[in-house]
Amino acid sequence: MKARDLAEHIFRTLKAAGHQAYFVGGSVRDLLLGREPADYDVATDATPDQVHDLFSQFSVVIGVGAKFGVQLVADPERNLDEPLLTVEVATFRSDVGYSDGRHPDQVVYSSTPQEDVQRRDFTINGLLLDPETNEVLDFVGGRDDLRAGIIRAIGQPEARFREDKLRMLRAVRFATRFGYTIEPETLRAIQKLAPEINQVSAERLRDELTKLLTEGAARRGFELLDETRLLPELLPEISRMKGVQQPQQFHPEGDVWIHTLLMLEGLAAGCSPTLAWGVLLHDVGKPPTFTPPSGPNGRIRFDRHVEVGTVMAEEICERLRFSNDDTAQIASLVANHLRFKDVPQMKSSTLKRFVRLDRFEEHMELHRLDCSSSHRNLENYEFMRRFLAETPPDKVRPVRVLTGDDLIGLGFRPGPEFKEILHAAEDAQLEGGINTHEDALIWLRKNYQAQ
């Protein structure tokens, strides 16, 4: 069963039981824009208990937000090997008070969809659809704003954003995704309340920012974050890139902020989140390491900006509650992005170890974007493409011909030298100096002696 089929099944069941029911929110917006909705929500006058009673006899009902009038109804024909397909079913309601800036303190159920849509965020998300008749109910001017390309808060913008501070960031994301403008009063409300955005949980902020980075218009998204004054609140380290000049011979495009925006512009829709964050943060260490030119032939320098930036990237990932795996990959992208300038001079062993970095394709893409957004010299990128194409995987990651067991059998004791010997032996193997176990033993006797 597809999401649309499940939503229609829920709609028909509610209608047959005498309830009002409509598709609502983003799915209606996307259908009117000719897009395939990722998921569907249903709004109804049925209470959460009535929804549970209607569907629990043949489906799974998950009361994730029952006290807020929300139930998740799962696919009754679900295959246990597939992800659980659900549709959110929300009771018409009015929300009273948002003391935590996220959840209503109290909900009051209502009997009409007109009341229900007044609590929603933006006019383009406040549309309802009767899937049986295809009639669209629009009580907030959402269709006009869709035609005009406008993101407008429903009712009083400040009130909507005080209810849920994340809506400020969602306004930026919707404007970015659809190429819309933010209505002036809505924009002013975001600018006024921007300092309150960090009341939202780090996880929710991270997820919204990741969507902003990976939906194909990341540059526009970050320009809007700057315009709305959210950027210095969310990522002050990125905001500090503005006005930080770079050496003209390497960066004719402009300052660190412009360079980063150009790289963001090159990110493809659906790109890896870790690549996107690596691109955003790769030069985060430049502002704190900026040194102006000194002397007649001096130039701007950013000494140790990679090392400083790697630590900063790790701190940002920790602040936004990234997983350990994602943090490690993002930090690795920052830590290794300058190594490409040395690849033509690298020893074979060093080069092979370099390309063994996890998800090396992300390192390659970051380097391509880095060059394309500055000096446009892709010689080293093409050098690496040729190397990867011409070097068999078993030459990059060969089976070791000398192991720790071999060393122990020959009388070597585990310790610092033990690790050094194994590393040197692998280097010799990667360089092509030893190819067999016998070669390795001859090499070992020539270079090391057991204690």
N, C-alpha and C positions, 0 to 999 in steps of 0.2 A: 504494500500500500504506500502511495506517495503522500506527501504532506497535504497536498490539495484534497486528495481523496479522504484523508482522515478528517480534515476540517469540514468538508461537506457532510460527512457521516455525522459529525457532532452537531452541525447545523440542523440537519433533518431530524435527528433524535430530539433535540430541544424543541423544534417547531411542532413535532408530533405530540409532544407532551404539553402543548399549549403555551410555550414560552416565546418571548421575542429572542431573536438571535441574529447576529451580523458578523461578517468578517470586519476587522477593525485594525487601524494602525498601519504599520509599515507594509503589510501585504497588500492592502488596498492601494496605497501610494505606488508601490512597485507595479501592480497590475495596470494602473492608469498610465504609468510611464512605459508600458510595454516590456517590463522586466519580469523575470521569473522570480517570485518571492523565495527567500531562503527558508522562511517558516511562516506559519499562519497563527493569528490570534483570533479568538471568538469572544464577543461581548454579548451578554445575555441578562435578562431580568431574573433568571433562576438564581437562587441563593447557592452558596457553596455546598450546603447540605443536600439541596435538591440535585445539584450537579453530581455529587458523589452517589446519591441513590440511583440516579438515572444510568450511570455508566459503570458502576463498580461490579454489576452482575456479569458483565462480559468484557471488561477492560480493567486495566490498572489505572487507578486515580491517585495522583500524588499531591498531597495538600501542601505544596511548598510555600504557598502564601495564603493559606486558608483564612487567617485572621485579617488579611487585606482583601479578601474576596476573590482569591485566585486559586484555581486548581489546574493541574496538568493531567490531561487525559491521554493515555498511551494507545498505540495501535493495537487493537484486539487481535489482529492476525499477524502479530510480530513474529519474525524469525529470531530465535534466541541467539543465532550467530551474528546478527546485525545490530548496529546501535539502536537503542530504544527511540522510536519516533513518537514525539509528543506534540500536542497543541495546547496552548494556554487558554483556559476558559475563565474569563473574568466577569464578575457580577457588576452590573451598572452601579456606580457609587459616586459619592462625593468624599473627598479627603479633608480631614480636619486637623490642622496643625502639623508641622514637620520640625519638631524640636531638634532632631538629630541631623537635619539637612539631607535626609534620604528617605526615611519611611514616614508615612502618616501616623500621627499619634492616635487617630481614631478614623474609622471609615463609617459612612452612613450610606446604606444601600438605597438606591433610587429605582424608580420604575421606568424611566425614560432614557433613551440614548442621548437626548439633548443635554441632560445634566451630566452624564458620564464623560462626554468628550471635553467638558470644560476643565477637567483636572489633568488632561493630557498635555504633552510638552509643546509641540509645534503644529501649526495649522495643517501642514501637509501630512501629519501623522494622526490627524483628528477626523479622518474620513471613515465612513462605514459603508459596507456593501452587502446587499442582499444577493447571495450567489444564485438564488433561484430565478430572480427577475432581472439581475444585473443593475438594479436601482442603486445609485450612490446617494447616501445621505450626507449632506455637508452643512453643518451648523456653524462653521467657523471660518468660511472663506478659503478652505484648503485647495479647492480646485483652481480658483483664481491665482493663488500663490504658486501652484504647480506650473500653471501656464506662464506666469511671469518670472519664474525662477527665483523665488524669495523664500528665505527661512524666517518665519515670523512666530514668535511665541504666542500661544493662545492666552487671551486676556491680558493681564498686566505682566510684562516680562519679568520685573523684579520679583513678583510673587511666585512665578513659575520657577525661577532659578533659586529662590530661597528655599523652596520645597525640596529640590534635589539639585545640589550644586553641580553634579555631573552633567546636567543638561547644558551647561555653558560649553563644555567640551564637545558634547554631542552636536550642538549647533554648528561648531566649526567643522566637525566631521561630515555632517550632512551637506553643508555648503560646499565642502571640498569634493565629496563624492559625486554630487550632481552638477557641480559647476555653478552653484547658485550664489546670490548675494545675501548677506544678513541684513534684514530690515533695520533701519537706523535706530529705532527705539530699543529693539532687541539687542543691537550691538552696544548701545550705550549702557544698557543694564549689565551686560557681560563685563564691559570695561570697569564699571563701578564695583561689581562684586568679585572681580577676578582674584583679589587676595584671599577669598574664602574657598577657593577651589581645593586647597589641600585639606579641607575637612572631609573630603571623599577618601575612601580607602585606597591605599597604594595599588592594590590589585585591580580595582576598577579603572584607575587612571592609566595604569600600564596597558590594560587591554584596549582602551579607547585610543591611546597613542599608537599602539601597534597597528590597529586598523587604519589609522590616519597615515601611517608609514607604508602600508602594504596594499592599499586599494588603487594605486596607480596615479595619484596626484599629490605625492608627498610634499613637493615644493610649495604648491598652493596652500596645503594644509599648514605648513610651518609659517608661511607668510601671514596666514589668518591668525595663527596663535600669537604672532607678534602684534598684529593689528588690534586684537582683542585684549591685549595685555596679559594673556594667560601664560605666554612663554616664560617670562622671568619668574613667575610663580611656580611653574611646573618643572622647568629645566633652566635654571639660572645660568648653568655652565654653558648652554647653547646660546643664550641671549648675550653673554659676554663676548661671543665671537664677532659681534658687529663692530666695525671700525678697526679691527686688528689687522693691520696691513701685512703684506707678504712680499718676498723678493720678486720684483717684476720679471726677472728672467725665468723663474720657475712658475710663477702664478700671474700671468698677464690679465687674468679674469677679474682680479680684485681681492678684497679682504677675505678672511677666513669664513665669514658668514656667507658671502656670495659664493665662494667655492663650495661650501657645504650644500647650499640651495641647489646649485647646478648638479651636484651628485644626486641629491634627492630627486631632482627632476628626471634623472635617468633610471630610477628604480621602476621596474616593470610591475604591473598589477599582479598580485598573487606571489610576489617574491617572498623568500624566506624571511621570517621576522628577525632572525639573528643577523642576517645580512643587512637588513634595513637599519637595525640599531647599530651595527658596526659602521655603516656608512655615516650615520648621524654623529657618532661619537669618535670617529677615527682621528680627528684633529682637535678633540676636546682639550688636549694638553697644551695647545698653542697659546691661548690667552695668558695663562699664568707663567709661561716661559718666554714670552716676547722680550727680545732685547733689540733696541734700535741700532742702526748702523754706527760704527765707531771708526773714525779715521777716514782719509780720502777714498780708500778702496773698500771700505767696510760695507756690509749688507745686513739687513735684518736677519736675526737668528732666533731659532727656537730650540736651544740646546736641551736635550733630554725630554723633548715634548712627548716622545713615544712612551717612555717609562712613566712620566707623570700622567699622561693620558690614560694609560692602562689602569693605573690605580684609581683614577677618577671614574673610569667606566665601570669598574667593579663596585665602587661606592654608589653610583647611580643605579646599577642593577640591584644592589642590595636594598636601596631605598624604595625601589619599585617592586620589590619582592619577586624578582625573576628566579626561576629554578637554578640550581647549581650548574646544570648542564648548559643552559642558555647563557648564564653569566660567564662560564668558562669560554664558550665559543665567541661571545661578543668581545671579551677581553683579549682573546687570541687574535681576532681580526684587527683590533687596535694595535696590539703589541707587534704584529708582524707586517704591517702594511708598508713600511719603508724598506723591508728586506728585498723587495723586487728590484730596487736600483742596483743591487749587487749580483744579480743572478748570472750575468755573463762571465763574471770572474770567480764564481763559486767553484770549489772542488766538486767533483762528481758525488762524493759521499755527502757533502753538505747540501747539495741541490736535491739529492734523493731524500734526505731526511726532511728537507723543507716541504716537498710535495706530499710527504706522509702526514702532514698536519690534518686533523679531522676536518672534514667538509672543505677540502682544499678548493673546490670549485667556488666557494664563497670568497675565499681570499683572492682568487683570480678575478672574479667579477668586481670586487671592491677596487682592485688595482686598475682594472680597465676604466671604471668610472672615475677614479682619481686622476688618471692621465687625460681622459677625454674632457674632464672639467677644468683642466689647467693648461699644461704645455702641449698636450695632444700628441705626444711622442709615445707610440705604442710598440716600439721596438722590443722592449723587454717582455711585454705581454705576448707578442708573437713568438719570441724566443721560447717562452714557457709553453705555449701551445704546441710548438714543434717538439719540444722535449717530451711532453706528455704523450704526444701521438707516436713518437718514435721509440719510446722506452717501454719495453714490456713490463707488466706489473711484477713479474718475478725478479726483475732486475732492481726494482724500487724496494720491494719487500722480500728479499731472498730468504730461504730457509737458512738459519744460522749454521755455519760449519764448525763453530766452536761454541760450546755451551759451558754453563757453570759446572755441570757434572763432570765435564772433561777436565776442568781446572782442578776440581777436588780430587779426581782420580790421579792427577799428576802431582799432587802434594801442595797445591796452593790453598791457603786458608782464606775463607770469606772475610772481606774487609774493603777499605777504600781502594786498594790496588786491584782487587778482584774485579770491581766494577769498571775501573779504568781499563783493564786488560780486555774485558768483553767489548767495551765501547771501541777500543782501538782495533780489535779484531774485526768488528763489523765494518768500521771505516775501511779497513784494508779490503774486505770483501766487496763493499760498495764501489771501491775504486778499481776493482778487477785484479788486485794483486794476489788474492787467494780465492780459489774456487772450489776446493774439495777439503774434506776433513784432513787428509794427509798434508795438503798445502798449509792448513791452519796450524798443525802440530809443528811443522818445520819453522813456520813464522814465529810461533810461540817460543820454541827453544832458542831461536836466534835473538829474540828481543827481551825475553823475561826469564827469570830463574826462580824456582820455588824456594821459599824460605824454610 
